[in-house]
Amino acid sequence: MGLIASKKANALAGFIEDCVEKNDEIDQLLDYDFASFYDVIPLVQQ
C-alpha cells in the first residue's frame, strides 16, 4: 500500500473504532431506556 492509502486505512480504522465505542454507549442508553419503558407499560395498561 502507498503512504496515502495506509493513512486512509488508519483513519478509517480509527473512525470504525469510534463508531463501535459510540454504539456501546448507545446500547447502554437503549438498555436503560427500555428498562424504564417496560416499567411504565403496566402503569399505562391499568
C-alpha distance matrix in Angstrom:
0.0 3.8 6.6 8.1 6.0 6.1 9.6 10.5 9.6 11.8 14.3 14.6 15.2 17.8 19.4 19.8 21.3 23.6 24.7 25.5 27.6 29.3 30.0 31.6 33.8 34.7 35.6 37.9 39.5 40.0 41.5 43.9 44.7 45.4 47.5 49.7 49.7 51.1 53.7 54.8 55.2 58.5 59.9 59.2 60.7 64.0
3.8 0.0 3.8 5.5 5.2 6.2 8.6 10.0 10.5 12.3 14.2 15.2 16.4 18.3 19.8 20.9 22.5 24.3 25.6 26.8 28.6 30.2 31.3 33.0 34.8 35.7 37.0 39.2 40.5 41.2 43.0 45.1 45.9 46.8 49.0 50.9 50.9 52.6 55.1 56.1 56.6 60.0 61.2 60.4 62.1 65.4
6.6 3.8 0.0 3.8 5.5 5.2 6.1 8.6 9.8 10.5 12.2 14.1 15.2 16.4 18.2 19.8 21.0 22.5 24.3 25.7 27.0 28.5 30.0 31.7 33.2 34.3 35.9 37.8 39.0 40.1 41.8 43.7 44.5 45.8 47.8 49.6 49.8 51.7 53.9 54.9 55.7 59.0 60.1 59.4 61.3 64.5
8.1 5.5 3.8 0.0 3.8 5.5 5.0 6.2 8.6 9.8 10.5 12.2 14.1 15.3 16.3 18.2 19.9 21.0 22.4 24.3 25.7 26.8 28.3 30.3 31.7 32.5 34.2 36.3 37.3 38.2 40.2 42.0 42.6 43.9 46.1 47.8 47.8 49.8 52.1 52.9 53.6 57.0 58.0 57.2 59.1 62.3
6.0 5.2 5.5 3.8 0.0 3.8 5.4 5.1 6.1 8.6 9.8 10.4 12.2 14.2 15.1 16.3 18.3 19.9 20.8 22.4 24.3 25.5 26.6 28.6 30.3 31.0 32.4 34.7 35.8 36.5 38.4 40.5 41.0 42.0 44.3 46.2 46.1 47.9 50.4 51.2 51.7 55.1 56.3 55.4 57.2 60.4
6.1 6.2 5.2 5.5 3.8 0.0 3.8 5.4 4.9 6.1 8.5 9.6 10.3 12.2 14.0 15.0 16.3 18.2 19.7 20.8 22.5 24.1 25.3 26.9 28.7 29.8 31.1 33.1 34.5 35.4 37.0 39.1 40.0 41.0 43.1 45.0 45.2 46.9 49.2 50.3 51.0 54.2 55.5 54.8 56.6 59.8
9.6 8.6 6.1 5.0 5.4 3.8 0.0 3.8 5.4 5.1 6.1 8.5 9.8 10.5 12.2 14.2 15.3 16.5 18.3 19.9 21.1 22.5 24.2 25.9 27.2 28.3 30.0 31.9 33.0 34.1 36.0 37.7 38.5 39.9 41.9 43.6 43.9 45.8 48.0 48.9 49.9 53.2 54.1 53.5 55.5 58.6
10.5 10.0 8.6 6.2 5.1 5.4 3.8 0.0 3.8 5.4 5.0 6.0 8.5 9.8 10.3 12.1 14.1 15.2 16.3 18.2 19.9 20.8 22.2 24.3 25.7 26.4 28.1 30.3 31.2 32.0 34.1 36.0 36.5 37.7 40.0 41.7 41.6 43.6 46.0 46.7 47.5 50.9 51.9 51.1 53.0 56.2
9.6 10.5 9.8 8.6 6.1 4.9 5.4 3.8 0.0 3.8 5.4 5.0 6.1 8.6 9.7 10.4 12.3 14.2 15.2 16.4 18.4 19.8 20.8 22.6 24.5 25.3 26.5 28.8 30.1 30.8 32.5 34.6 35.4 36.3 38.5 40.4 40.5 42.2 44.6 45.6 46.2 49.5 50.8 50.1 51.8 55.0
11.8 12.3 10.5 9.8 8.6 6.1 5.1 5.4 3.8 0.0 3.8 5.4 5.0 6.2 8.5 9.8 10.5 12.3 14.2 15.3 16.6 18.3 19.8 21.2 22.9 24.2 25.5 27.4 28.8 29.9 31.5 33.3 34.4 35.6 37.5 39.3 39.7 41.5 43.7 44.8 45.7 48.9 50.0 49.6 51.5 54.5
14.3 14.2 12.2 10.5 9.8 8.5 6.1 5.0 5.4 3.8 0.0 3.8 5.5 5.1 6.1 8.6 9.9 10.5 12.3 14.3 15.4 16.4 18.2 20.1 21.2 22.3 24.1 26.0 27.0 28.1 30.1 31.7 32.5 33.9 36.0 37.6 37.8 39.9 42.0 42.9 43.9 47.2 48.1 47.5 49.6 52.6
14.6 15.2 14.1 12.2 10.4 9.6 8.5 6.0 5.0 5.4 3.8 0.0 3.8 5.4 4.9 6.1 8.6 9.8 10.4 12.2 14.2 15.1 16.2 18.4 20.0 20.6 22.1 24.4 25.4 26.1 28.1 30.1 30.7 31.8 34.0 35.8 35.8 37.7 40.0 40.9 41.6 45.0 46.1 45.4 47.2 50.4
15.2 16.4 15.2 14.1 12.2 10.3 9.8 8.5 6.1 5.0 5.5 3.8 0.0 3.8 5.4 5.1 6.2 8.7 9.8 10.5 12.4 14.2 15.2 16.7 18.6 19.7 20.8 22.9 24.4 25.2 26.8 28.9 29.9 30.9 32.8 34.8 35.1 36.7 39.0 40.2 41.0 44.1 45.4 44.9 46.7 49.8
17.8 18.3 16.4 15.3 14.2 12.2 10.5 9.8 8.6 6.2 5.1 5.4 3.8 0.0 3.8 5.4 5.1 6.2 8.7 9.9 10.6 12.3 14.2 15.5 16.8 18.3 19.8 21.5 22.8 24.1 25.7 27.4 28.5 29.9 31.7 33.4 34.0 35.8 37.8 39.0 40.1 43.3 44.2 43.9 46.0 48.9
19.4 19.8 18.2 16.3 15.1 14.0 12.2 10.3 9.7 8.5 6.1 4.9 5.4 3.8 0.0 3.8 5.4 5.1 6.2 8.7 9.9 10.5 12.2 14.4 15.4 16.2 18.1 20.1 21.0 22.0 24.1 25.8 26.4 27.8 30.0 31.5 31.7 33.8 35.9 36.8 37.8 41.1 42.0 41.4 43.5 46.5
19.8 20.9 19.8 18.2 16.3 15.0 14.2 12.1 10.4 9.8 8.6 6.1 5.1 5.4 3.8 0.0 3.8 5.4 5.0 6.2 8.7 9.8 10.3 12.4 14.3 14.9 16.1 18.5 19.7 20.4 22.1 24.2 25.0 26.0 28.1 30.0 30.1 31.8 34.2 35.3 36.0 39.2 40.4 39.9 41.7 44.8
21.3 22.5 21.0 19.9 18.3 16.3 15.3 14.1 12.3 10.5 9.9 8.6 6.2 5.1 5.4 3.8 0.0 3.8 5.4 5.1 6.2 8.6 9.7 10.7 12.6 14.1 15.2 16.9 18.6 19.7 21.0 22.9 24.2 25.4 27.1 29.0 29.6 31.2 33.3 34.7 35.7 38.7 39.9 39.7 41.6 44.5
23.6 24.3 22.5 21.0 19.9 18.2 16.5 15.2 14.2 12.3 10.5 9.8 8.7 6.2 5.1 5.4 3.8 0.0 3.8 5.5 5.1 6.1 8.5 9.9 10.7 12.2 14.1 15.6 16.6 18.2 19.9 21.3 22.4 24.0 25.8 27.3 27.9 29.9 31.8 32.9 34.1 37.3 38.2 37.9 40.1 42.9
24.7 25.6 24.3 22.4 20.8 19.7 18.3 16.3 15.2 14.2 12.3 10.4 9.8 8.7 6.2 5.0 5.4 3.8 0.0 3.8 5.4 5.0 6.0 8.6 9.8 10.1 11.9 14.2 15.0 15.8 17.9 19.7 20.3 21.6 23.8 25.4 25.6 27.6 29.7 30.7 31.6 34.9 35.9 35.4 37.4 40.4
25.5 26.8 25.7 24.3 22.4 20.8 19.9 18.2 16.4 15.3 14.3 12.2 10.5 9.9 8.7 6.2 5.1 5.5 3.8 0.0 3.8 5.4 5.0 6.3 8.8 9.7 10.3 12.5 14.2 14.9 16.2 18.4 19.6 20.5 22.3 24.4 24.8 26.3 28.5 29.9 30.7 33.8 35.1 34.8 36.6 39.5
27.6 28.6 27.0 25.7 24.3 22.5 21.1 19.9 18.4 16.6 15.4 14.2 12.4 10.6 9.9 8.7 6.2 5.1 5.4 3.8 0.0 3.8 5.4 5.1 6.5 8.7 9.9 10.9 12.7 14.3 15.4 17.0 18.5 20.0 21.3 23.2 24.1 25.8 27.5 29.0 30.3 33.3 34.3 34.3 36.4 39.0
29.3 30.2 28.5 26.8 25.5 24.1 22.5 20.8 19.8 18.3 16.4 15.1 14.2 12.3 10.5 9.8 8.6 6.1 5.0 5.4 3.8 0.0 3.8 5.4 5.0 6.1 8.5 9.9 10.5 12.1 14.1 15.3 16.2 18.0 19.8 21.2 21.8 23.9 25.7 26.8 28.1 31.3 32.0 31.9 34.1 36.8
30.0 31.3 30.0 28.3 26.6 25.3 24.2 22.2 20.8 19.8 18.2 16.2 15.2 14.2 12.2 10.3 9.7 8.5 6.0 5.0 5.4 3.8 0.0 3.8 5.3 4.9 5.9 8.5 9.6 10.1 11.9 14.0 14.7 15.8 17.8 19.7 20.0 21.7 23.9 25.1 26.0 29.1 30.3 30.0 31.9 34.8
31.6 33.0 31.7 30.3 28.6 26.9 25.9 24.3 22.6 21.2 20.1 18.4 16.7 15.5 14.4 12.4 10.7 9.9 8.6 6.3 5.1 5.4 3.8 0.0 3.8 5.4 5.0 6.3 8.7 9.8 10.5 12.4 14.1 15.2 16.4 18.6 19.5 20.9 22.7 24.4 25.6 28.4 29.6 29.8 31.7 34.3
33.8 34.8 33.2 31.7 30.3 28.7 27.2 25.7 24.5 22.9 21.2 20.0 18.6 16.8 15.4 14.3 12.6 10.7 9.8 8.8 6.5 5.0 5.3 3.8 0.0 3.8 5.4 5.2 6.3 8.7 9.9 10.7 12.3 14.2 15.4 16.9 18.0 20.0 21.4 22.8 24.4 27.3 28.1 28.3 30.5 33.0
34.7 35.7 34.3 32.5 31.0 29.8 28.3 26.4 25.3 24.2 22.3 20.6 19.7 18.3 16.2 14.9 14.1 12.2 10.1 9.7 8.7 6.1 4.9 5.4 3.8 0.0 3.8 5.4 5.0 6.1 8.5 9.7 10.2 11.9 13.9 15.3 15.7 17.9 19.8 20.7 22.0 25.2 26.0 25.8 28.0 30.7
35.6 37.0 35.9 34.2 32.4 31.1 30.0 28.1 26.5 25.5 24.1 22.1 20.8 19.8 18.1 16.1 15.2 14.1 11.9 10.3 9.9 8.5 5.9 5.0 5.4 3.8 0.0 3.8 5.4 5.0 6.0 8.5 9.7 10.3 12.0 14.2 14.7 16.1 18.2 19.7 20.6 23.6 24.9 24.9 26.7 29.4
37.9 39.2 37.8 36.3 34.7 33.1 31.9 30.3 28.8 27.4 26.0 24.4 22.9 21.5 20.1 18.5 16.9 15.6 14.2 12.5 10.9 9.9 8.5 6.3 5.2 5.4 3.8 0.0 3.8 5.4 5.1 6.2 8.6 9.9 10.6 12.5 13.9 15.4 16.8 18.6 20.1 22.8 23.8 24.3 26.3 28.7
39.5 40.5 39.0 37.3 35.8 34.5 33.0 31.2 30.1 28.8 27.0 25.4 24.4 22.8 21.0 19.7 18.6 16.6 15.0 14.2 12.7 10.5 9.6 8.7 6.3 5.0 5.4 3.8 0.0 3.8 5.5 5.1 6.0 8.5 9.8 10.7 11.9 14.1 15.4 16.5 18.3 21.3 21.8 22.1 24.4 26.8
40.0 41.2 40.1 38.2 36.5 35.4 34.1 32.0 30.8 29.9 28.1 26.1 25.2 24.1 22.0 20.4 19.7 18.2 15.8 14.9 14.3 12.1 10.1 9.8 8.7 6.1 5.0 5.4 3.8 0.0 3.8 5.3 4.9 5.9 8.3 9.8 9.9 11.8 13.9 15.0 16.0 19.2 20.2 20.1 22.1 24.8
41.5 43.0 41.8 40.2 38.4 37.0 36.0 34.1 32.5 31.5 30.1 28.1 26.8 25.7 24.1 22.1 21.0 19.9 17.9 16.2 15.4 14.1 11.9 10.5 9.9 8.5 6.0 5.1 5.5 3.8 0.0 3.8 5.5 5.3 6.1 8.7 9.6 10.5 12.4 14.3 15.4 18.0 19.4 19.9 21.6 24.1
43.9 45.1 43.7 42.0 40.5 39.1 37.7 36.0 34.6 33.3 31.7 30.1 28.9 27.4 25.8 24.2 22.9 21.3 19.7 18.4 17.0 15.3 14.0 12.4 10.7 9.7 8.5 6.2 5.1 5.3 3.8 0.0 3.8 5.5 5.1 6.4 8.4 10.0 10.8 12.6 14.6 17.0 17.8 18.6 20.8 22.9
44.7 45.9 44.5 42.6 41.0 40.0 38.5 36.5 35.4 34.4 32.5 30.7 29.9 28.5 26.4 25.0 24.2 22.4 20.3 19.6 18.5 16.2 14.7 14.1 12.3 10.2 9.7 8.6 6.0 4.9 5.5 3.8 0.0 3.8 5.4 5.3 5.9 8.6 9.9 10.6 12.4 15.4 15.8 16.1 18.5 20.8
45.4 46.8 45.8 43.9 42.0 41.0 39.9 37.7 36.3 35.6 33.9 31.8 30.9 29.9 27.8 26.0 25.4 24.0 21.6 20.5 20.0 18.0 15.8 15.2 14.2 11.9 10.3 9.9 8.5 5.9 5.3 5.5 3.8 0.0 3.8 5.4 4.7 6.0 8.4 9.6 10.4 13.4 14.7 14.8 16.5 19.2
47.5 49.0 47.8 46.1 44.3 43.1 41.9 40.0 38.5 37.5 36.0 34.0 32.8 31.7 30.0 28.1 27.1 25.8 23.8 22.3 21.3 19.8 17.8 16.4 15.4 13.9 12.0 10.6 9.8 8.3 6.1 5.1 5.4 3.8 0.0 3.8 5.4 5.3 6.4 8.9 10.3 12.4 13.7 14.8 16.4 18.5
49.7 50.9 49.6 47.8 46.2 45.0 43.6 41.7 40.4 39.3 37.6 35.8 34.8 33.4 31.5 30.0 29.0 27.3 25.4 24.4 23.2 21.2 19.7 18.6 16.9 15.3 14.2 12.5 10.7 9.8 8.7 6.4 5.3 5.4 3.8 0.0 3.8 5.4 4.9 6.4 9.0 11.1 11.4 12.6 14.9 16.7
49.7 50.9 49.8 47.8 46.1 45.2 43.9 41.6 40.5 39.7 37.8 35.8 35.1 34.0 31.7 30.1 29.6 27.9 25.6 24.8 24.1 21.8 20.0 19.5 18.0 15.7 14.7 13.9 11.9 9.9 9.6 8.4 5.9 4.7 5.4 3.8 0.0 3.8 5.4 5.2 6.5 9.7 10.3 10.4 12.6 15.0
51.1 52.6 51.7 49.8 47.9 46.9 45.8 43.6 42.2 41.5 39.9 37.7 36.7 35.8 33.8 31.8 31.2 29.9 27.6 26.3 25.8 23.9 21.7 20.9 20.0 17.9 16.1 15.4 14.1 11.8 10.5 10.0 8.6 6.0 5.3 5.4 3.8 0.0 3.8 5.3 5.2 7.5 9.4 10.1 11.3 13.6
53.7 55.1 53.9 52.1 50.4 49.2 48.0 46.0 44.6 43.7 42.0 40.0 39.0 37.8 35.9 34.2 33.3 31.8 29.7 28.5 27.5 25.7 23.9 22.7 21.4 19.8 18.2 16.8 15.4 13.9 12.4 10.8 9.9 8.4 6.4 4.9 5.4 3.8 0.0 3.8 5.8 6.6 7.6 9.6 11.2 12.5
54.8 56.1 54.9 52.9 51.2 50.3 48.9 46.7 45.6 44.8 42.9 40.9 40.2 39.0 36.8 35.3 34.7 32.9 30.7 29.9 29.0 26.8 25.1 24.4 22.8 20.7 19.7 18.6 16.5 15.0 14.3 12.6 10.6 9.6 8.9 6.4 5.2 5.3 3.8 0.0 3.8 5.7 5.3 6.4 8.9 10.4
55.2 56.6 55.7 53.6 51.7 51.0 49.9 47.5 46.2 45.7 43.9 41.6 41.0 40.1 37.8 36.0 35.7 34.1 31.6 30.7 30.3 28.1 26.0 25.6 24.4 22.0 20.6 20.1 18.3 16.0 15.4 14.6 12.4 10.4 10.3 9.0 6.5 5.2 5.8 3.8 0.0 3.8 5.4 5.1 6.2 8.8
58.5 60.0 59.0 57.0 55.1 54.2 53.2 50.9 49.5 48.9 47.2 45.0 44.1 43.3 41.1 39.2 38.7 37.3 34.9 33.8 33.3 31.3 29.1 28.4 27.3 25.2 23.6 22.8 21.3 19.2 18.0 17.0 15.4 13.4 12.4 11.1 9.7 7.5 6.6 5.7 3.8 0.0 3.8 5.4 5.1 6.4
59.9 61.2 60.1 58.0 56.3 55.5 54.1 51.9 50.8 50.0 48.1 46.1 45.4 44.2 42.0 40.4 39.9 38.2 35.9 35.1 34.3 32.0 30.3 29.6 28.1 26.0 24.9 23.8 21.8 20.2 19.4 17.8 15.8 14.7 13.7 11.4 10.3 9.4 7.6 5.3 5.4 3.8 0.0 3.8 5.5 5.5
59.2 60.4 59.4 57.2 55.4 54.8 53.5 51.1 50.1 49.6 47.5 45.4 44.9 43.9 41.4 39.9 39.7 37.9 35.4 34.8 34.3 31.9 30.0 29.8 28.3 25.8 24.9 24.3 22.1 20.1 19.9 18.6 16.1 14.8 14.8 12.6 10.4 10.1 9.6 6.4 5.1 5.4 3.8 0.0 3.8 5.6
60.7 62.1 61.3 59.1 57.2 56.6 55.5 53.0 51.8 51.5 49.6 47.2 46.7 46.0 43.5 41.7 41.6 40.1 37.4 36.6 36.4 34.1 31.9 31.7 30.5 28.0 26.7 26.3 24.4 22.1 21.6 20.8 18.5 16.5 16.4 14.9 12.6 11.3 11.2 8.9 6.2 5.1 5.5 3.8 0.0 3.8
64.0 65.4 64.5 62.3 60.4 59.8 58.6 56.2 55.0 54.5 52.6 50.4 49.8 48.9 46.5 44.8 44.5 42.9 40.4 39.5 39.0 36.8 34.8 34.3 33.0 30.7 29.4 28.7 26.8 24.8 24.1 22.9 20.8 19.2 18.5 16.7 15.0 13.6 12.5 10.4 8.8 6.4 5.5 5.6 3.8 0.0
